[in-house]
Amino acid sequence: MFERLTSIGCGFERVTPRIVALDIPAEVDADVVYAILEEGIELGIWWFDEMHCGHPLKADHSPA
């Protein structure tokens, strides 16, 4: 699924074998990124924690 994130313009850096930092450039729709991240959670591929989001969002993506 990282391919989907990079195909829309995101970059990432592997911090450790289990931790990846995701870079979402200003021109990338953060709501699309959240949809991909949430799908990855539902599929059991990953879990994510947000440190900071400086993008304007159309939807509330706070944890349930």
mmCIF file as Biopython writes it, N, C-alpha, C and O atoms, coordinates in Angstrom:
data_model
#
loop_
_atom_site.group_PDB
_atom_site.id
_atom_site.type_symbol
_atom_site.label_atom_id
_atom_site.label_alt_id
_atom_site.label_comp_id
_atom_site.label_asym_id
_atom_site.label_entity_id
_atom_site.label_seq_id
_atom_site.pdbx_PDB_ins_code
_atom_site.Cartn_x
_atom_site.Cartn_y
_atom_site.Cartn_z
_atom_site.occupancy
_atom_site.B_iso_or_equiv
_atom_site.auth_seq_id
_atom_site.auth_asym_id
_atom_site.pdbx_PDB_model_num
ATOM 1   N N  . MET A ? 1  ? 0.807   -1.201 0.000  1.0 0.0 1  A 1 
ATOM 2   C CA . MET A ? 1  ? 0.000   0.000  0.000  1.0 0.0 1  A 1 
ATOM 3   C C  . MET A ? 1  ? 0.853   1.269  0.000  1.0 0.0 1  A 1 
ATOM 4   O O  . MET A ? 1  ? 0.353   2.356  -0.289 1.0 0.0 1  A 1 
ATOM 5   N N  . PHE A ? 2  ? 2.140   1.128  0.325  1.0 0.0 2  A 1 
ATOM 6   C CA . PHE A ? 2  ? 3.006   2.304  0.242  1.0 0.0 2  A 1 
ATOM 7   C C  . PHE A ? 2  ? 3.061   2.826  -1.187 1.0 0.0 2  A 1 
ATOM 8   O O  . PHE A ? 2  ? 3.236   4.025  -1.407 1.0 0.0 2  A 1 
ATOM 9   N N  . GLU A ? 3  ? 2.912   1.921  -2.166 1.0 0.0 3  A 1 
ATOM 10  C CA . GLU A ? 3  ? 2.919   2.343  -3.559 1.0 0.0 3  A 1 
ATOM 11  C C  . GLU A ? 3  ? 1.780   3.320  -3.838 1.0 0.0 3  A 1 
ATOM 12  O O  . GLU A ? 3  ? 1.956   4.277  -4.593 1.0 0.0 3  A 1 
ATOM 13  N N  . ARG A ? 4  ? 0.630   3.090  -3.241 1.0 0.0 4  A 1 
ATOM 14  C CA . ARG A ? 4  ? -0.506  4.009  -3.425 1.0 0.0 4  A 1 
ATOM 15  C C  . ARG A ? 4  ? -0.168  5.381  -2.853 1.0 0.0 4  A 1 
ATOM 16  O O  . ARG A ? 4  ? -0.493  6.402  -3.460 1.0 0.0 4  A 1 
ATOM 17  N N  . LEU A ? 5  ? 0.475   5.413  -1.701 1.0 0.0 5  A 1 
ATOM 18  C CA . LEU A ? 5  ? 0.838   6.689  -1.089 1.0 0.0 5  A 1 
ATOM 19  C C  . LEU A ? 5  ? 1.887   7.427  -1.924 1.0 0.0 5  A 1 
ATOM 20  O O  . LEU A ? 5  ? 1.779   8.637  -2.123 1.0 0.0 5  A 1 
ATOM 21  N N  . THR A ? 6  ? 2.889   6.713  -2.409 1.0 0.0 6  A 1 
ATOM 22  C CA . THR A ? 6  ? 3.909   7.380  -3.224 1.0 0.0 6  A 1 
ATOM 23  C C  . THR A ? 6  ? 3.346   7.796  -4.579 1.0 0.0 6  A 1 
ATOM 24  O O  . THR A ? 6  ? 3.788   8.799  -5.141 1.0 0.0 6  A 1 
ATOM 25  N N  . SER A ? 7  ? 2.386   7.054  -5.114 1.0 0.0 7  A 1 
ATOM 26  C CA . SER A ? 7  ? 1.828   7.403  -6.423 1.0 0.0 7  A 1 
ATOM 27  C C  . SER A ? 7  ? 1.029   8.705  -6.387 1.0 0.0 7  A 1 
ATOM 28  O O  . SER A ? 7  ? 0.850   9.345  -7.424 1.0 0.0 7  A 1 
ATOM 29  N N  . ILE A ? 8  ? 0.546   9.106  -5.208 1.0 0.0 8  A 1 
ATOM 30  C CA . ILE A ? 8  ? -0.186  10.372 -5.113 1.0 0.0 8  A 1 
ATOM 31  C C  . ILE A ? 8  ? 0.717   11.511 -4.632 1.0 0.0 8  A 1 
ATOM 32  O O  . ILE A ? 8  ? 0.258   12.639 -4.452 1.0 0.0 8  A 1 
ATOM 33  N N  . GLY A ? 9  ? 2.007   11.209 -4.425 1.0 0.0 9  A 1 
ATOM 34  C CA . GLY A ? 9  ? 2.960   12.269 -4.102 1.0 0.0 9  A 1 
ATOM 35  C C  . GLY A ? 9  ? 3.552   12.246 -2.712 1.0 0.0 9  A 1 
ATOM 36  O O  . GLY A ? 9  ? 4.365   13.109 -2.382 1.0 0.0 9  A 1 
ATOM 37  N N  . CYS A ? 10 ? 3.169   11.281 -1.880 1.0 0.0 10 A 1 
ATOM 38  C CA . CYS A ? 10 ? 3.727   11.201 -0.528 1.0 0.0 10 A 1 
ATOM 39  C C  . CYS A ? 10 ? 5.126   10.601 -0.564 1.0 0.0 10 A 1 
ATOM 40  O O  . CYS A ? 10 ? 5.467   9.821  -1.453 1.0 0.0 10 A 1 
ATOM 41  N N  . GLY A ? 11 ? 5.914   10.978 0.413  1.0 0.0 11 A 1 
ATOM 42  C CA . GLY A ? 11 ? 7.214   10.373 0.597  1.0 0.0 11 A 1 
ATOM 43  C C  . GLY A ? 11 ? 7.246   9.728  1.967  1.0 0.0 11 A 1 
ATOM 44  O O  . GLY A ? 11 ? 6.419   10.035 2.825  1.0 0.0 11 A 1 
ATOM 45  N N  . PHE A ? 12 ? 8.192   8.843  2.171  1.0 0.0 12 A 1 
ATOM 46  C CA . PHE A ? 12 ? 8.318   8.247  3.500  1.0 0.0 12 A 1 
ATOM 47  C C  . PHE A ? 12 ? 9.766   7.918  3.791  1.0 0.0 12 A 1 
ATOM 48  O O  . PHE A ? 12 ? 10.595  7.772  2.894  1.0 0.0 12 A 1 
ATOM 49  N N  . GLU A ? 13 ? 10.037  7.810  5.073  1.0 0.0 13 A 1 
ATOM 50  C CA . GLU A ? 13 ? 11.372  7.491  5.549  1.0 0.0 13 A 1 
ATOM 51  C C  . GLU A ? 13 ? 11.244  6.426  6.622  1.0 0.0 13 A 1 
ATOM 52  O O  . GLU A ? 13 ? 10.503  6.591  7.592  1.0 0.0 13 A 1 
ATOM 53  N N  . ARG A ? 14 ? 11.963  5.343  6.443  1.0 0.0 14 A 1 
ATOM 54  C CA . ARG A ? 14 ? 11.937  4.266  7.435  1.0 0.0 14 A 1 
ATOM 55  C C  . ARG A ? 14 ? 12.830  4.677  8.595  1.0 0.0 14 A 1 
ATOM 56  O O  . ARG A ? 14 ? 14.036  4.857  8.426  1.0 0.0 14 A 1 
ATOM 57  N N  . VAL A ? 15 ? 12.237  4.823  9.770  1.0 0.0 15 A 1 
ATOM 58  C CA . VAL A ? 15 ? 12.959  5.230  10.969 1.0 0.0 15 A 1 
ATOM 59  C C  . VAL A ? 15 ? 13.584  4.012  11.634 1.0 0.0 15 A 1 
ATOM 60  O O  . VAL A ? 15 ? 14.750  4.042  12.027 1.0 0.0 15 A 1 
ATOM 61  N N  . THR A ? 16 ? 12.817  2.956  11.757 1.0 0.0 16 A 1 
ATOM 62  C CA . THR A ? 16 ? 13.268  1.650  12.252 1.0 0.0 16 A 1 
ATOM 63  C C  . THR A ? 16 ? 12.582  0.618  11.363 1.0 0.0 16 A 1 
ATOM 64  O O  . THR A ? 16 ? 11.764  0.992  10.523 1.0 0.0 16 A 1 
ATOM 65  N N  . PRO A ? 17 ? 12.887  -0.666 11.522 1.0 0.0 17 A 1 
ATOM 66  C CA . PRO A ? 17 ? 12.177  -1.665 10.708 1.0 0.0 17 A 1 
ATOM 67  C C  . PRO A ? 17 ? 10.650  -1.612 10.872 1.0 0.0 17 A 1 
ATOM 68  O O  . PRO A ? 17 ? 9.921   -2.035 9.975  1.0 0.0 17 A 1 
ATOM 69  N N  . ARG A ? 18 ? 10.167  -1.098 12.001 1.0 0.0 18 A 1 
ATOM 70  C CA . ARG A ? 18 ? 8.722   -1.069 12.254 1.0 0.0 18 A 1 
ATOM 71  C C  . ARG A ? 18 ? 8.110   0.327  12.221 1.0 0.0 18 A 1 
ATOM 72  O O  . ARG A ? 18 ? 6.885   0.456  12.241 1.0 0.0 18 A 1 
ATOM 73  N N  . ILE A ? 19 ? 8.925   1.367  12.171 1.0 0.0 19 A 1 
ATOM 74  C CA . ILE A ? 19 ? 8.405   2.741  12.223 1.0 0.0 19 A 1 
ATOM 75  C C  . ILE A ? 19 ? 8.770   3.468  10.934 1.0 0.0 19 A 1 
ATOM 76  O O  . ILE A ? 19 ? 9.923   3.484  10.505 1.0 0.0 19 A 1 
ATOM 77  N N  . VAL A ? 20 ? 7.739   4.072  10.329 1.0 0.0 20 A 1 
ATOM 78  C CA . VAL A ? 20 ? 7.915   4.811  9.083  1.0 0.0 20 A 1 
ATOM 79  C C  . VAL A ? 20 ? 7.334   6.206  9.269  1.0 0.0 20 A 1 
ATOM 80  O O  . VAL A ? 20 ? 6.225   6.358  9.782  1.0 0.0 20 A 1 
ATOM 81  N N  . ALA A ? 21 ? 8.078   7.219  8.855  1.0 0.0 21 A 1 
ATOM 82  C CA . ALA A ? 21 ? 7.585   8.595  8.881  1.0 0.0 21 A 1 
ATOM 83  C C  . ALA A ? 21 ? 7.036   8.908  7.488  1.0 0.0 21 A 1 
ATOM 84  O O  . ALA A ? 21 ? 7.714   8.687  6.485  1.0 0.0 21 A 1 
ATOM 85  N N  . LEU A ? 22 ? 5.823   9.415  7.432  1.0 0.0 22 A 1 
ATOM 86  C CA . LEU A ? 22 ? 5.157   9.730  6.171  1.0 0.0 22 A 1 
ATOM 87  C C  . LEU A ? 22 ? 5.152   11.233 5.960  1.0 0.0 22 A 1 
ATOM 88  O O  . LEU A ? 22 ? 4.764   11.994 6.847  1.0 0.0 22 A 1 
ATOM 89  N N  . ASP A ? 23 ? 5.587   11.658 4.773  1.0 0.0 23 A 1 
ATOM 90  C CA . ASP A ? 23 ? 5.579   13.074 4.415  1.0 0.0 23 A 1 
ATOM 91  C C  . ASP A ? 23 ? 4.456   13.308 3.413  1.0 0.0 23 A 1 
ATOM 92  O O  . ASP A ? 23 ? 4.412   12.678 2.356  1.0 0.0 23 A 1 
ATOM 93  N N  . ILE A ? 24 ? 3.548   14.221 3.756  1.0 0.0 24 A 1 
ATOM 94  C CA . ILE A ? 24 ? 2.421   14.544 2.883  1.0 0.0 24 A 1 
ATOM 95  C C  . ILE A ? 24 ? 2.617   15.984 2.406  1.0 0.0 24 A 1 
ATOM 96  O O  . ILE A ? 24 ? 2.329   16.920 3.151  1.0 0.0 24 A 1 
ATOM 97  N N  . PRO A ? 25 ? 3.104   16.177 1.175  1.0 0.0 25 A 1 
ATOM 98  C CA . PRO A ? 25 ? 3.308   17.533 0.668  1.0 0.0 25 A 1 
ATOM 99  C C  . PRO A ? 25 ? 2.009   18.330 0.623  1.0 0.0 25 A 1 
ATOM 100 O O  . PRO A ? 25 ? 0.918   17.760 0.595  1.0 0.0 25 A 1 
ATOM 101 N N  . ALA A ? 26 ? 2.138   19.637 0.615  1.0 0.0 26 A 1 
ATOM 102 C CA . ALA A ? 26 ? 0.977   20.527 0.650  1.0 0.0 26 A 1 
ATOM 103 C C  . ALA A ? 26 ? 0.013   20.291 -0.506 1.0 0.0 26 A 1 
ATOM 104 O O  . ALA A ? 26 ? -1.193  20.479 -0.347 1.0 0.0 26 A 1 
ATOM 105 N N  . GLU A ? 27 ? 0.519   19.886 -1.659 1.0 0.0 27 A 1 
ATOM 106 C CA . GLU A ? 27 ? -0.354  19.700 -2.820 1.0 0.0 27 A 1 
ATOM 107 C C  . GLU A ? 27 ? -1.109  18.367 -2.817 1.0 0.0 27 A 1 
ATOM 108 O O  . GLU A ? 27 ? -1.949  18.136 -3.686 1.0 0.0 27 A 1 
ATOM 109 N N  . VAL A ? 28 ? -0.824  17.499 -1.863 1.0 0.0 28 A 1 
ATOM 110 C CA . VAL A ? 28 ? -1.500  16.201 -1.766 1.0 0.0 28 A 1 
ATOM 111 C C  . VAL A ? 28 ? -2.744  16.342 -0.893 1.0 0.0 28 A 1 
ATOM 112 O O  . VAL A ? 28 ? -2.698  16.974 0.163  1.0 0.0 28 A 1 
ATOM 113 N N  . ASP A ? 29 ? -3.843  15.758 -1.330 1.0 0.0 29 A 1 
ATOM 114 C CA . ASP A ? 29 ? -5.106  15.796 -0.586 1.0 0.0 29 A 1 
ATOM 115 C C  . ASP A ? 29 ? -4.988  14.894 0.641  1.0 0.0 29 A 1 
ATOM 116 O O  . ASP A ? 29 ? -4.963  13.670 0.514  1.0 0.0 29 A 1 
ATOM 117 N N  . ALA A ? 30 ? -4.916  15.491 1.811  1.0 0.0 30 A 1 
ATOM 118 C CA . ALA A ? 30 ? -4.729  14.730 3.052  1.0 0.0 30 A 1 
ATOM 119 C C  . ALA A ? 30 ? -5.900  13.791 3.327  1.0 0.0 30 A 1 
ATOM 120 O O  . ALA A ? 30 ? -5.711  12.747 3.951  1.0 0.0 30 A 1 
ATOM 121 N N  . ASP A ? 31 ? -7.099  14.136 2.877  1.0 0.0 31 A 1 
ATOM 122 C CA . ASP A ? 31 ? -8.241  13.243 3.078  1.0 0.0 31 A 1 
ATOM 123 C C  . ASP A ? 31 ? -8.061  11.935 2.312  1.0 0.0 31 A 1 
ATOM 124 O O  . ASP A ? 31 ? -8.477  10.877 2.784  1.0 0.0 31 A 1 
ATOM 125 N N  . VAL A ? 32 ? -7.448  12.002 1.140  1.0 0.0 32 A 1 
ATOM 126 C CA . VAL A ? 32 ? -7.154  10.787 0.370  1.0 0.0 32 A 1 
ATOM 127 C C  . VAL A ? 32 ? -6.124  9.949  1.120  1.0 0.0 32 A 1 
ATOM 128 O O  . VAL A ? 32 ? -6.242  8.725  1.186  1.0 0.0 32 A 1 
ATOM 129 N N  . VAL A ? 33 ? -5.116  10.607 1.683  1.0 0.0 33 A 1 
ATOM 130 C CA . VAL A ? 33 ? -4.086  9.896  2.463  1.0 0.0 33 A 1 
ATOM 131 C C  . VAL A ? 33 ? -4.727  9.196  3.660  1.0 0.0 33 A 1 
ATOM 132 O O  . VAL A ? 33 ? -4.448  8.024  3.917  1.0 0.0 33 A 1 
ATOM 133 N N  . TYR A ? 34 ? -5.578  9.902  4.388  1.0 0.0 34 A 1 
ATOM 134 C CA . TYR A ? 34 ? -6.259  9.283  5.528  1.0 0.0 34 A 1 
ATOM 135 C C  . TYR A ? 34 ? -7.080  8.081  5.091  1.0 0.0 34 A 1 
ATOM 136 O O  . TYR A ? 34 ? -7.108  7.072  5.795  1.0 0.0 34 A 1 
ATOM 137 N N  . ALA A ? 35 ? -7.744  8.161  3.957  1.0 0.0 35 A 1 
ATOM 138 C CA . ALA A ? 35 ? -8.543  7.030  3.470  1.0 0.0 35 A 1 
ATOM 139 C C  . ALA A ? 35 ? -7.652  5.813  3.231  1.0 0.0 35 A 1 
ATOM 140 O O  . ALA A ? 35 ? -8.025  4.693  3.578  1.0 0.0 35 A 1 
ATOM 141 N N  . ILE A ? 36 ? -6.486  6.028  2.644  1.0 0.0 36 A 1 
ATOM 142 C CA . ILE A ? 36 ? -5.548  4.921  2.416  1.0 0.0 36 A 1 
ATOM 143 C C  . ILE A ? 36 ? -5.044  4.375  3.745  1.0 0.0 36 A 1 
ATOM 144 O O  . ILE A ? 36 ? -4.984  3.160  3.934  1.0 0.0 36 A 1 
ATOM 145 N N  . LEU A ? 37 ? -4.681  5.267  4.669  1.0 0.0 37 A 1 
ATOM 146 C CA . LEU A ? 37 ? -4.194  4.817  5.981  1.0 0.0 37 A 1 
ATOM 147 C C  . LEU A ? 37 ? -5.281  4.035  6.735  1.0 0.0 37 A 1 
ATOM 148 O O  . LEU A ? 37 ? -4.999  3.001  7.340  1.0 0.0 37 A 1 
ATOM 149 N N  . GLU A ? 38 ? -6.509  4.532  6.693  1.0 0.0 38 A 1 
ATOM 150 C CA . GLU A ? 38 ? -7.608  3.849  7.381  1.0 0.0 38 A 1 
ATOM 151 C C  . GLU A ? 38 ? -7.907  2.498  6.746  1.0 0.0 38 A 1 
ATOM 152 O O  . GLU A ? 38 ? -8.246  1.549  7.452  1.0 0.0 38 A 1 
ATOM 153 N N  . GLU A ? 39 ? -7.786  2.396  5.426  1.0 0.0 39 A 1 
ATOM 154 C CA . GLU A ? 39 ? -7.964  1.107  4.755  1.0 0.0 39 A 1 
ATOM 155 C C  . GLU A ? 39 ? -6.880  0.125  5.197  1.0 0.0 39 A 1 
ATOM 156 O O  . GLU A ? 39 ? -7.152  -1.057 5.411  1.0 0.0 39 A 1 
ATOM 157 N N  . GLY A ? 40 ? -5.643  0.624  5.332  1.0 0.0 40 A 1 
ATOM 158 C CA . GLY A ? 40 ? -4.553  -0.227 5.803  1.0 0.0 40 A 1 
ATOM 159 C C  . GLY A ? 40 ? -4.807  -0.762 7.200  1.0 0.0 40 A 1 
ATOM 160 O O  . GLY A ? 40 ? -4.462  -1.905 7.500  1.0 0.0 40 A 1 
ATOM 161 N N  . ILE A ? 41 ? -5.404  0.048  8.054  1.0 0.0 41 A 1 
ATOM 162 C CA . ILE A ? 41 ? -5.769  -0.420 9.397  1.0 0.0 41 A 1 
ATOM 163 C C  . ILE A ? 41 ? -6.822  -1.522 9.303  1.0 0.0 41 A 1 
ATOM 164 O O  . ILE A ? 41 ? -6.691  -2.569 9.937  1.0 0.0 41 A 1 
ATOM 165 N N  . GLU A ? 42 ? -7.863  -1.281 8.511  1.0 0.0 42 A 1 
ATOM 166 C CA . GLU A ? 42 ? -8.944  -2.263 8.366  1.0 0.0 42 A 1 
ATOM 167 C C  . GLU A ? 42 ? -8.437  -3.596 7.818  1.0 0.0 42 A 1 
ATOM 168 O O  . GLU A ? 42 ? -8.952  -4.653 8.183  1.0 0.0 42 A 1 
ATOM 169 N N  . LEU A ? 43 ? -7.431  -3.551 6.943  1.0 0.0 43 A 1 
ATOM 170 C CA . LEU A ? 43 ? -6.863  -4.764 6.359  1.0 0.0 43 A 1 
ATOM 171 C C  . LEU A ? 43 ? -5.803  -5.403 7.255  1.0 0.0 43 A 1 
ATOM 172 O O  . LEU A ? 43 ? -5.289  -6.476 6.939  1.0 0.0 43 A 1 
ATOM 173 N N  . GLY A ? 44 ? -5.475  -4.749 8.371  1.0 0.0 44 A 1 
ATOM 174 C CA . GLY A ? 44 ? -4.474  -5.285 9.288  1.0 0.0 44 A 1 
ATOM 175 C C  . GLY A ? 44 ? -3.046  -5.120 8.798  1.0 0.0 44 A 1 
ATOM 176 O O  . GLY A ? 44 ? -2.147  -5.826 9.254  1.0 0.0 44 A 1 
ATOM 177 N N  . ILE A ? 45 ? -2.829  -4.185 7.863  1.0 0.0 45 A 1 
ATOM 178 C CA . ILE A ? 45 ? -1.491  -3.976 7.315  1.0 0.0 45 A 1 
ATOM 179 C C  . ILE A ? 45 ? -0.642  -3.142 8.252  1.0 0.0 45 A 1 
ATOM 180 O O  . ILE A ? 45 ? 0.546   -3.415 8.425  1.0 0.0 45 A 1 
ATOM 181 N N  . TRP A ? 46 ? -1.245  -2.121 8.863  1.0 0.0 46 A 1 
ATOM 182 C CA . TRP A ? 46 ? -0.509  -1.238 9.742  1.0 0.0 46 A 1 
ATOM 183 C C  . TRP A ? 46 ? -1.423  -0.562 10.735 1.0 0.0 46 A 1 
ATOM 184 O O  . TRP A ? 46 ? -2.645  -0.705 10.687 1.0 0.0 46 A 1 
ATOM 185 N N  . TRP A ? 47 ? -0.816  0.165  11.620 1.0 0.0 47 A 1 
ATOM 186 C CA . TRP A ? 47 ? -1.477  1.054  12.562 1.0 0.0 47 A 1 
ATOM 187 C C  . TRP A ? 47 ? -0.743  2.368  12.419 1.0 0.0 47 A 1 
ATOM 188 O O  . TRP A ? 47 ? 0.464   2.374  12.178 1.0 0.0 47 A 1 
ATOM 189 N N  . PHE A ? 48 ? -1.433  3.474  12.562 1.0 0.0 48 A 1 
ATOM 190 C CA . PHE A ? 48 ? -0.717  4.742  12.473 1.0 0.0 48 A 1 
ATOM 191 C C  . PHE A ? 48 ? -1.095  5.667  13.600 1.0 0.0 48 A 1 
ATOM 192 O O  . PHE A ? 48 ? -2.181  5.587  14.174 1.0 0.0 48 A 1 
ATOM 193 N N  . ASP A ? 49 ? -0.165  6.546  13.897 1.0 0.0 49 A 1 
ATOM 194 C CA . ASP A ? 49 ? -0.353  7.568  14.906 1.0 0.0 49 A 1 
ATOM 195 C C  . ASP A ? 49 ? 0.064   8.884  14.270 1.0 0.0 49 A 1 
ATOM 196 O O  . ASP A ? 49 ? 1.125   8.978  13.652 1.0 0.0 49 A 1 
ATOM 197 N N  . GLU A ? 50 ? -0.755  9.875  14.422 1.0 0.0 50 A 1 
ATOM 198 C CA . GLU A ? 50 ? -0.491  11.177 13.826 1.0 0.0 50 A 1 
ATOM 199 C C  . GLU A ? 50 ? 0.226   12.071 14.824 1.0 0.0 50 A 1 
ATOM 200 O O  . GLU A ? 50 ? -0.210  12.230 15.964 1.0 0.0 50 A 1 
ATOM 201 N N  . MET A ? 51 ? 1.324   12.646 14.380 1.0 0.0 51 A 1 
ATOM 202 C CA . MET A ? 51 ? 2.057   13.577 15.226 1.0 0.0 51 A 1 
ATOM 203 C C  . MET A ? 51 ? 1.586   15.004 14.979 1.0 0.0 51 A 1 
ATOM 204 O O  . MET A ? 51 ? 1.408   15.777 15.920 1.0 0.0 51 A 1 
ATOM 205 N N  . HIS A ? 52 ? 1.386   15.350 13.717 1.0 0.0 52 A 1 
ATOM 206 C CA . HIS A ? 52 ? 0.945   16.699 13.371 1.0 0.0 52 A 1 
ATOM 207 C C  . HIS A ? 52 ? 0.379   16.675 11.959 1.0 0.0 52 A 1 
ATOM 208 O O  . HIS A ? 52 ? 0.964   16.075 11.056 1.0 0.0 52 A 1 
ATOM 209 N N  . CYS A ? 53 ? -0.752  17.325 11.775 1.0 0.0 53 A 1 
ATOM 210 C CA . CYS A ? 53 ? -1.324  17.490 10.440 1.0 0.0 53 A 1 
ATOM 211 C C  . CYS A ? 53 ? -1.539  18.979 10.210 1.0 0.0 53 A 1 
ATOM 212 O O  . CYS A ? 53 ? -2.363  19.607 10.875 1.0 0.0 53 A 1 
ATOM 213 N N  . GLY A ? 54 ? -0.800  19.534 9.270  1.0 0.0 54 A 1 
ATOM 214 C CA . GLY A ? 54 ? -0.927  20.944 8.954  1.0 0.0 54 A 1 
ATOM 215 C C  . GLY A ? 54 ? -1.823  21.209 7.759  1.0 0.0 54 A 1 
ATOM 216 O O  . GLY A ? 54 ? -1.926  22.345 7.296  1.0 0.0 54 A 1 
ATOM 217 N N  . HIS A ? 55 ? -2.472  20.166 7.256  1.0 0.0 55 A 1 
ATOM 218 C CA . HIS A ? 55 ? -3.342  20.282 6.091  1.0 0.0 55 A 1 
ATOM 219 C C  . HIS A ? 55 ? -4.774  20.615 6.502  1.0 0.0 55 A 1 
ATOM 220 O O  . HIS A ? 55 ? -5.237  20.152 7.544  1.0 0.0 55 A 1 
ATOM 221 N N  . PRO A ? 56 ? -5.475  21.405 5.706  1.0 0.0 56 A 1 
ATOM 222 C CA . PRO A ? 56 ? -6.914  21.562 5.947  1.0 0.0 56 A 1 
ATOM 223 C C  . PRO A ? 56 ? -7.605  20.259 5.559  1.0 0.0 56 A 1 
ATOM 224 O O  . PRO A ? 56 ? -7.280  19.664 4.532  1.0 0.0 56 A 1 
ATOM 225 N N  . LEU A ? 57 ? -8.549  19.820 6.372  1.0 0.0 57 A 1 
ATOM 226 C CA . LEU A ? 57 ? -9.239  18.555 6.121  1.0 0.0 57 A 1 
ATOM 227 C C  . LEU A ? 57 ? -10.721 18.786 5.879  1.0 0.0 57 A 1 
ATOM 228 O O  . LEU A ? 57 ? -11.325 19.701 6.438  1.0 0.0 57 A 1 
ATOM 229 N N  . LYS A ? 58 ? -11.296 17.932 5.028  1.0 0.0 58 A 1 
ATOM 230 C CA . LYS A ? 58 ? -12.732 18.004 4.759  1.0 0.0 58 A 1 
ATOM 231 C C  . LYS A ? 58 ? -13.515 17.157 5.754  1.0 0.0 58 A 1 
ATOM 232 O O  . LYS A ? 58 ? -14.686 17.432 6.015  1.0 0.0 58 A 1 
ATOM 233 N N  . ALA A ? 59 ? -12.882 16.135 6.309  1.0 0.0 59 A 1 
ATOM 234 C CA . ALA A ? 59 ? -13.559 15.200 7.219  1.0 0.0 59 A 1 
ATOM 235 C C  . ALA A ? 59 ? -12.804 15.121 8.538  1.0 0.0 59 A 1 
ATOM 236 O O  . ALA A ? 59 ? -11.621 15.456 8.615  1.0 0.0 59 A 1 
ATOM 237 N N  . ASP A ? 60 ? -13.502 14.675 9.567  1.0 0.0 60 A 1 
ATOM 238 C CA . ASP A ? 60 ? -12.890 14.457 10.880 1.0 0.0 60 A 1 
ATOM 239 C C  . ASP A ? 60 ? -12.256 13.068 10.866 1.0 0.0 60 A 1 
ATOM 240 O O  . ASP A ? 60 ? -12.953 12.069 10.692 1.0 0.0 60 A 1 
ATOM 241 N N  . HIS A ? 61 ? -10.938 13.002 11.049 1.0 0.0 61 A 1 
ATOM 242 C CA . HIS A ? 61 ? -10.224 11.734 11.033 1.0 0.0 61 A 1 
ATOM 243 C C  . HIS A ? 61 ? -9.714  11.354 12.418 1.0 0.0 61 A 1 
ATOM 244 O O  . HIS A ? 61 ? -8.789  10.553 12.546 1.0 0.0 61 A 1 
ATOM 245 N N  . SER A ? 62 ? -10.317 11.929 13.449 1.0 0.0 62 A 1 
ATOM 246 C CA . SER A ? 62 ? -9.867  11.605 14.798 1.0 0.0 62 A 1 
ATOM 247 C C  . SER A ? 62 ? -10.280 10.180 15.132 1.0 0.0 62 A 1 
ATOM 248 O O  . SER A ? 62 ? -11.307 9.703  14.649 1.0 0.0 62 A 1 
ATOM 249 N N  . PRO A ? 63 ? -9.488  9.493  15.957 1.0 0.0 63 A 1 
ATOM 250 C CA . PRO A ? 63 ? -9.806  8.110  16.316 1.0 0.0 63 A 1 
ATOM 251 C C  . PRO A ? 63 ? -11.180 7.999  16.977 1.0 0.0 63 A 1 
ATOM 252 O O  . PRO A ? 63 ? -11.609 8.887  17.714 1.0 0.0 63 A 1 
ATOM 253 N N  . ALA A ? 64 ? -11.842 6.909  16.698 1.0 0.0 64 A 1 
ATOM 254 C CA . ALA A ? 64 ? -13.179 6.672  17.277 1.0 0.0 64 A 1 
ATOM 255 C C  . ALA A ? 64 ? -13.102 6.299  18.726 1.0 0.0 64 A 1 
ATOM 256 O O  . ALA A ? 64 ? -14.133 6.067  19.359 1.0 0.0 64 A 1 
#
